[in-house]
Amino acid sequence: MSTMLITGATSGIGLAAARQLAADGHHLILVGRNPEKLAATTELVRSRATADVDALECDLASLDAVRELAATVNKTYDRLDVLANNAGGFHLRRTETRDGLEATFAVNHLAGFLLTELLLDLMRDSAPSRILFTSSVMHYGNTFDFDDPQLCHGYSGTSAYGRAKLANILYTRDLAQRLTGTRVTANAFHPGVVATGIWDAAPWFARPVMALGKRLFMITPEEGGRALTYLATDPDVSAVTGCYFQRNRVKAPSPAAQDDVAASRLHRLCAELTGLPE
């Protein structure tokens, strides 16, 4: 069975996918920022597991914490078959991390970018292996403004979130090209409109509508988790790379998400922001 790391594993589709994968006997490394919640989640997942379930604490809003997480994984594990960059967050108002980075972009994209880059050697050594990013249909209609990457002007929560999810897709395309011939694949996916806690960050006046939408129109975290589980395990997608998935099928992302020049430029920007060489 495979060794898989899932960020954002303590709630939503991360938790649901962890329970599904644990029941199938995969060795899981669950990552979360709240130690109490992480411990409770680990015990819950272990109750269904037929293999090991480990837990690693990490606040993905901190680049130093991401570096420490990567160092621990590289030191502790001799293989990593699946890296699921699933953690995310939504900020109604512009917020900065302790690193001085716009928080929506930092957590939804930069953390996964840095973690992936620092684990690439391990994943090459573990090939065939898979890298996943939980993206969103909210990337449609967004572009990445390289003149204002920190969204210092004209911030809105929805545009910040959509732009970060666009960055996920651009990065997977660029990464897939760089990993050609290594048997390491990289894909992004939309899990569906899932009834998770991320909607709790909506403005107060929209929360009753969101609560009704959760009950009537959104899918469950278990259904959303199956999208992650599918891309992590299904043999039919073992060689598919550089793609965007919806409903377990390859779908064309927005034109902005297919801009390879922008993807390369974004890679250089993320390397600069995270202190990596290009």
N, C-alpha and C positions, 0 to 999 in steps of 0.2 A: 504493500500500500504506500501511498505518497505522503510526504511531509509538506504541510501547507501552512502558510502564515496569513492570518486575516486581521487587518486593522479595522477598528470600529466594530469589534466583535461582541460588545456587551449589550447591544440593542439592535432593533430593526432587522434588516436583511442580513447583517453580519452575524447576529446571533442565530437567526433562522438557518442560514447556510451552515454555520458551525455545527448545529445539532444534526442537520442532514448528513454532513460529511463524517461526523463522529460515528453516527449509526452505521455508516458504510466501512468503518474501520480505518480511516485515515488518521495519521498522526498530526494533530493540530497544535499550532502556536497562536494563541489568542492574544491580541494586543488591545489594551484599553487604558484610559488615563485616570480613571477613578479606582483606587485600589480595592475598596469595599465592593463596588459593583463588579469589578474584574474577578475577585475571589468568588463571589456568588455565582457569576456566569460560568466560571470554570467548573465549579461543582455541579451545576445544572447540566452542562454539556457532558461532563464525565459520567453522569448517571445513564447516559445513552451510548457511551463510547465503548468500542471494542478494541481501541488502541489508546496510546498515550494522548493526553491533553495537557499542554503546558500554557503558562500565562506569563506575559511580559508587560510590565507597566510602562507606558510612554505617553507623554503629553505631546501630541503631534503639532501643537502650536509653537513648540520650541525646537529650533534646528539642532541645538546641542543634544536635546533628548532623542531626536531622531538619529543622530550620529551614535549616541550611546546604544540605542536599540540595535542598529546595524552591527556595531562592534560585538555586542552580545551574541547576536545570531551567528555571525561569522565565526566566533570563537566556540560556540556551544554545539552547533550542528554541522554535520559533514555533508548534508545535502538539503536542498530546498526545491521541491518540485513545483510548487505553486505559490506565487506572491499575489495576494488579493488586496490591492489598495482600495479599501472600501470606506474608510472613515471620511466623514464630511460634516459640514456645519453650515448654518445660515445665520447671517447677521443683518438685522433690519437696518441698523445704523452702522456707519463706518467705524471699525474697531481695528486697533493695531495690536500685534503680538509683542512680546518682550523683545523681539528682534527688530521691531519697528516696521514690520510688514503688514499689509492689509490682511486681515484675519481670514476672510473667506477664501482668498487665493492661497494663502499660506497653508491652511488646513486641507482644503479640497484638492490642491494640486502640488504645491511646493514640497510638502512633507512626503507625498508619494513619489515625486520625482527624485528627491534626495535619497530616500530609502531604497528605491529601485537601483539607482546608480551605484550605491554603496554595496549592494548585494549582487551585482551583475556577475562578478567572478564566480561566486558560489552557484549561481543559477546556470552559468555556462558549464561548470563542472558537473552539475546535476542533470544536464540535458538528456532526454527531452524534458523541458520544463515550460511553465506558462506564467506570464505576467498579466494581471487583469487590473483594469481601472473601472470603478463604478461611476459612470457618467450619467447623462440625463438628456431627455428630449429638450430640456431648457437651453441646450446649447444652440438650437436653431434660432436664427434671428439675431445672434450676437456676433460681434467681431472683437478682436483683441487690439486694444489701443496701445501700441508700443511707445507712444509719446506720454502716456499716463498709465503705466503698468500697475501703480499702486492705487488707482482710482481716487486720486486726491480731489478730483473735480467731478461733480455731477453723480455722486454715488447713489445707487439704489441697491437694495438687497437682492432683488431678482436679477438685475443685470450683473452684479458681482458673482452671483451663484452660476448663472448661465455662462458667463465668460470663463469661470474656473472649469466648468464641465467641458467647454470647448477646448480649453488647454489640455485636458485629459486626452481627448481624441487626437489633437495635433501631436502630442508627445508619443502616443502609441504608434502613430504612423512613422514618425521619425525614428523611434526606437526599433521598430520592426525592420526598417531599412538597415540600420546599423548592425542588427543581429542576424542578417542574412547568412545562412550557412551554418549557424550555431545550433540549430534545433531548439532555440528558445523563442517562443512566440509571445507577442504582445497584442492585446485586444482591449477595447473599451465596450461597455454595454449600458443600455438603459434597462433597469430592472422592472419598469412599470411604475405607475403612480401608486406608491405604497403608503399605506396608513401607518406612518412612523412619527416619532416625536419631533422630527425636523419641522413639521407644520406648526408646532407650538410657538415658533418664533414669529408667526404672522402678526400683523397689527391687531390690537384688541378688538377693533370693529369687524375684522374678518374672521375671528376665531369661531364664532357660531357657524358660519358658512363652512369653514374648514372641518369642524366637528361633524356636520351633516354629510359633507363630502366623504369623510373617512368611512362613514357607515354605509353610504349608498353607492359610491362610485370607485373608491380606491381598492386595490387588491391588498391582501394580507401580507405581512412580512414573510410568512412561509412561502407564499407564491412568488414574491420578489426574490427570496433567497434561492429559489430553484434556478433562477437565471444565472446566479453566481456559481451554483453547484454544477450546472450544465457545462459552463465554459471551463470549469476547473477539472472536470473529469471525463466528459464525453469523448470517445475516440474519434467521432466524426469531425471534431474541430481541432484535433491534435496538431495538424500542420497548417491551420488557418492563422494568418498573422496580419497585423496592420489594419484590422477591420473594426467596424462599429456594429454592434448587434442590438436588435430589438426583437422580443418574443422568440429568442433563440435562432434568429435568422440574421444573416448579414444584410444591413440596410445602408444605403448611401447617407452619410451625414451631410450637414449643410455644406454649401460651397466653401465657406470660410474654414471649415474643418478639413477640407481637402487641399488646402494651400500648402504645398511642400516648402515653399520659400518662407512662409510664416512659421511653419513647424521648425525649421532650422534656426530661424531667428529667435523663436521662443526657447529653444534648447540653450542657446547662448545666453539669453537673459536669465533663465533659471539657474544655469551654472554660475553666473555672476552673483546672483542673489543668495545662493547657498554656499558660495565659497569653493566651488569645484572648478578644476581646470576644464576648459571647453572640450 
